[in-house]
Amino acid sequence: QVQLVESGGGLVESGGSLRLSCAASGSIFRANTMGWYRQAPGKVRELVASITTGGSTDYADSVKGRFTISRDTAKNTVYLQMRSLKPEDTAVYYCHPLATIYWGQGTQVTVSS
């Protein structure tokens, strides 16, 4: 059974930092590009960052230079380090192995102005 468990969300002031974690089942983690998505109220879910099995990364323009995605193969975990957070980063953040049907339960990030 595939498991994706996100953690690390919370309430932070504008300019602050958070680190999100996603612990994944080993098989799905080793075989797939992993992505972090977010969905704000009334908006479509969007891809924020992704990292391939080889470690190549890609970011949405809105977070470039502020967010860093990484993966720890020993822990089957993917991280999203978020810095210089803005109120517009407020959303539920989801972990998702690309090209699969699996999603985590999401973790809420709220950035106050």
Disulfide bonds with the S-S distance in Angstrom:
Cys22-Cys95 2.14
